[in-house]
């Protein structure tokens, strides 16, 4: 089984970041929120649409109500 180099890089970055916070997720979260406050661009939530979409097994988008 081959590995994806992008996934490997993300795993490595995640491990380095958690090491920086001594694997304390709450400390990581507090730092993330502080960076968010200092950011010149606000973090935006994805816009909600009226209909939810999903991909069917055939690969087409369908709408659920």
C-alpha positions as CSV (number, residue, x, y, z in Angstrom):
1,X,0.0,0.0,0.0
2,X,1.5,3.3,-1.0
3,X,1.3,6.4,1.1
4,X,0.2,9.8,0.0
5,X,2.9,12.4,0.4
6,X,0.4,15.1,1.3
7,X,-1.1,13.0,4.1
8,X,2.4,12.2,5.4
9,X,3.3,15.9,5.4
10,X,0.0,16.8,7.3
11,X,0.7,14.0,9.8
12,X,4.2,15.4,10.4
13,X,3.0,19.0,10.8
14,X,0.3,17.9,13.2
15,X,2.7,15.9,15.3
16,X,5.2,18.9,15.4
17,X,2.4,21.2,16.4
18,X,1.1,19.0,19.2
19,X,4.7,18.4,20.5
20,X,5.0,22.2,20.8
21,X,2.0,22.2,23.2
22,X,3.2,19.0,25.0
23,X,0.1,17.1,23.6
24,X,-2.2,19.5,25.6
25,X,-5.1,19.9,23.2
26,X,-6.6,22.7,25.4
27,X,-3.4,24.7,25.2
28,X,-3.4,24.2,21.4
29,X,-7.0,25.4,21.2
30,X,-6.4,28.5,23.3
31,X,-3.4,29.4,21.1
32,X,-5.5,28.9,18.0
33,X,-8.3,31.2,19.4
34,X,-5.7,33.8,20.3
35,X,-4.2,33.7,16.7
36,X,-7.8,34.0,15.4
37,X,-8.3,37.3,17.4
38,X,-5.0,38.7,16.1
39,X,-5.7,37.8,12.4
40,X,-6.5,40.7,10.1
41,X,-9.1,38.6,8.3
42,X,-12.0,37.2,10.4
43,X,-12.6,33.4,10.3
44,X,-15.8,32.7,8.6
45,X,-18.1,29.8,9.0
46,X,-19.3,28.1,5.8
47,X,-22.6,29.5,4.5
48,X,-25.6,27.3,5.0
49,X,-27.9,26.6,2.1
50,X,-31.5,25.7,2.3
51,X,-31.0,22.2,0.7
52,X,-28.3,19.8,1.7
53,X,-26.4,18.1,-1.0
54,X,-24.8,14.7,-1.0
55,X,-23.0,12.6,-3.6
56,X,-24.8,9.6,-4.8
57,X,-23.0,6.3,-5.3
58,X,-22.9,7.1,-9.0
59,X,-20.9,10.3,-8.3
60,X,-23.8,12.7,-9.0
61,X,-25.0,15.4,-6.6
62,X,-28.5,14.9,-5.2
63,X,-30.5,17.1,-2.9
64,X,-32.1,15.9,0.3
65,X,-35.0,17.7,1.8
